């Protein structure tokens, strides 16, 4: 299979490699736009088409508040944390090693750099790409998992500009993962018709989740201890509860601590069960179509890409 470009993009004809399902889709669908992307390991073509992907979600009655962290991706209101996996850290180490090696090979007096330099440079960019993909893949899987097991998901509305203000956090592996994680939370929420709410992160770590008293603390203070109601819990758990409470109040519901009173979300359960009935008819017809496109998704939602 090959793809020929006849417009201003003077690249001519390229061979197109893709799996069987993508190939079928390419002939069947009305493609609106083709985008060619250059990556360190080759060229990729992204085909854009209109699709309506919605699947019938399973409703569990769980609500979750997420506090995004630096040591881990998130911690929820029940103290469950998802830690960055070992393989990401290992790759980071290899990245540092290669970067050092590249620095040694660089000769500022030499105009075309040596072949060794360019070989190392290529290896470095392929590694960068690999890490980028590992991180993204992992963040997407985490988002899928969270939305699968919860009906209401509340996270922080972290704007990149807010993060850049704090220069200690500005360049961290986390902000990339955060962005992808929250983007895909929204996406899976739409597909499975679940409520994903983003709340403002103001004071979520300062306020007491039990009585509302504002306890000022620095970034290094890891426990929240309230002088008014004597609550003493992990700083991130406190934040997660505050985030969850904020989100539930946006939805017009009240959250009660499940540790004390069992699952206190019966009103939300009723509401979300109602909304599934409306979706059922459309879900059954769209399901097959939606699943097929899902397998080929790379990059942004609704874009199917194959290898060129
Ligand atoms: Zn308190």
Boltz pocket constraint, residues with backbone or C-beta under 6 A from the ligand:
constraints:
  - pocket:
      binder: B
      contacts: [[A, 208], [A, 209], [A, 210], [A, 211], [A, 212], [A, 213], [A, 226], [A, 227], [A, 228], [A, 229], [A, 230], [A, 231]]
      max_distance: 6.0
